[in-house]
Amino acid sequence: MEDRNIAVSNEPFPSEVTQNHYISSARLVNPSVEGEKFARRRLLQAYMSNQPLFTKKAIRYAWEQVKRKPGHGGKAYSKDITGNTVEFKVDFTISNPPPECDCGDCDEDITRMIKWNKLSLLYATKGTLLKNFLKRSDGLLCPVTIIHDGYPVNAETSEALPLPPSYHFDGMSALFSAGIQNWKKARACKKLKTILSDTARSHEINKTIGFALGGFSQQETCLAHAARNVTQHALLLTLKEWLQKRDGGEKKPCYVQDPSYNSVDKQVLEKAGLQVIDDPCGWLEVDEQSIVISVAPNVPVKEIIADIARPAVIIWERVGVEHLVPFTDGRDRNDPCSLRVVDMMEDYDAHVFGAGQDLSECGSLVLYVRKSKTAVPPNLR
Ligand SMILES: C[S@@+](CC[C@H](N)C(=O)[O-])C[C@H]1O[C@@H](n2cnc3c(N)ncnc32)[C@H](O)[C@@H]1O
């Protein structure tokens, strides 16, 4: 991964790669008589009674709305924690970036505005819902929120501004192959396979899914970070290959979900045998026969998975009671742990495989193997 002397593509990114997002106005279609005053209590009661906040049903419902592509002025719907319908107004007018935008370009360039052009999903944990509830006081308890995505335009001409350019496919493909070879030589790779063969040899497993492993072809991504993201995909490929070998050569799907992949990332990943899927299809695929990996996601992977499935094998950052508290400055963690996640991990044995040495800055990654060979989804318990 030492050389990035690679031809550069100046073509703008395809329109599916967008930046920024914002939540438009939303309301409950049938407001409860209790009103928003009791929302906080309702959320805590739901949580304490083990009611899942994220369900495949609600995710699928919201995804259907996104796929329907309602236009400007239209409506899109999601479900709140009690199954009530929440209505989001679709507003595609060009506007200033949201105040919380942290892309770094907005402050410097006042002529930049955002053309909102499509909908996607945002996931709100218990902590986020409580915080938003206090901030917005709208009482909405909607864990799967519909948001607007957009791309930057020149404020005067409304023309699309070029998005960050990407390196070309050939160079990135070579870089990706080199990253895989490096990872295969690493002690952590060997140790990982040994532990899997010792502990997961008879779990029923039918797929592997990687969440938030990050893109690597954007020129803005520094070399060290691109290398780190490539290595995480190499690790995923090791899981896929281990499974195929264990099962006598039988090929099983291996998916990756990360909205930040650009078209070059996607081509490189597909060539390597990984199927790139849209958010939220990864969540809908996760089940008790899955291997799941996620690294430093800025989506609450642990909270979502704890609600929807008990995968056979998981690799993610170590879970401990110390992760229950938010950051000291009051910000929520991107991938927080609640008691529910800590409880879930009781069903797993943790194995340290040496990620610290061989996966840069991923020292807290742990391999979790479910103690029982079979399990039922949490909502059926
Ligand atoms: C901090 S980066 C981590 C990237 C990489 N794993 C690393 O260790 O550097 C967070 C990643 O989460 C991804 N992400 C955000 N929302 C996601 C979603 N709904 N599903 C999967 N990945 C998501 C982002 O696109 C981004 O690549």
The ligand as an SDF file (V2000), in Angstrom:
LIG
                    3D

 27 29  0  0  0  0  0  0  0  0999 V2000
  -15.6760    6.4960   10.9500 C   0  0  0  0  0  0  0  0  0  0  0  0
  -15.9950    5.7260    9.4280 S   0  0  0  0  0  0  0  0  0  0  0  0
  -15.1870    4.1760    9.6790 C   0  0  0  0  0  0  0  0  0  0  0  0
  -14.6550    3.6120    8.4180 C   0  0  0  0  0  0  0  0  0  0  0  0
  -13.6980    2.4320    8.6190 C   0  0  0  0  0  0  0  0  0  0  0  0
  -14.3900    1.2760    9.1210 N   0  0  0  0  0  0  0  0  0  0  0  0
  -12.5560    2.8050    9.5570 C   0  0  0  0  0  0  0  0  0  0  0  0
  -12.3110    2.0650   10.4990 O   0  0  0  0  0  0  0  0  0  0  0  0
  -11.9230    3.8070    9.3280 O   0  0  0  0  0  0  0  0  0  0  0  0
  -17.6910    5.3390    9.6290 C   0  0  0  0  0  0  0  0  0  0  0  0
  -18.2860    4.6090    8.4510 C   0  0  0  0  0  0  0  0  0  0  0  0
  -19.6560    4.2940    8.7240 O   0  0  0  0  0  0  0  0  0  0  0  0
  -20.3230    4.3220    7.4810 C   0  0  0  0  0  0  0  0  0  0  0  0
  -21.7830    4.3170    7.6110 N   0  0  0  0  0  0  0  0  0  0  0  0
  -22.5980    5.3490    7.9060 C   0  0  0  0  0  0  0  0  0  0  0  0
  -23.8810    4.9630    7.8550 N   0  0  0  0  0  0  0  0  0  0  0  0
  -23.8870    3.6550    7.5030 C   0  0  0  0  0  0  0  0  0  0  0  0
  -24.9180    2.6960    7.2750 C   0  0  0  0  0  0  0  0  0  0  0  0
  -26.1920    3.0090    7.3830 N   0  0  0  0  0  0  0  0  0  0  0  0
  -24.5550    1.4370    6.9560 N   0  0  0  0  0  0  0  0  0  0  0  0
  -23.2550    1.0980    6.8370 C   0  0  0  0  0  0  0  0  0  0  0  0
  -22.2360    1.9830    7.0190 N   0  0  0  0  0  0  0  0  0  0  0  0
  -22.5470    3.2380    7.3640 C   0  0  0  0  0  0  0  0  0  0  0  0
  -19.7730    5.6040    6.8840 C   0  0  0  0  0  0  0  0  0  0  0  0
  -20.0820    5.7500    5.5210 O   0  0  0  0  0  0  0  0  0  0  0  0
  -18.3050    5.4430    7.1710 C   0  0  0  0  0  0  0  0  0  0  0  0
  -17.6160    4.7680    6.1490 O   0  0  0  0  0  0  0  0  0  0  0  0
  1  2  1  0
  2  3  1  0
  2 10  1  0
  3  4  1  0
  4  5  1  0
  5  6  1  0
  5  7  1  0
  7  8  2  0
  7  9  1  0
 10 11  1  0
 11 12  1  0
 11 26  1  0
 12 13  1  0
 13 14  1  0
 13 24  1  0
 14 15  1  0
 14 23  1  0
 15 16  2  0
 16 17  1  0
 17 18  1  0
 17 23  2  0
 18 19  1  0
 18 20  2  0
 20 21  1  0
 21 22  2  0
 22 23  1  0
 24 25  1  0
 24 26  1  0
 26 27  1  0
M  CHG  2   2   1   9  -1
M  END
$$$$
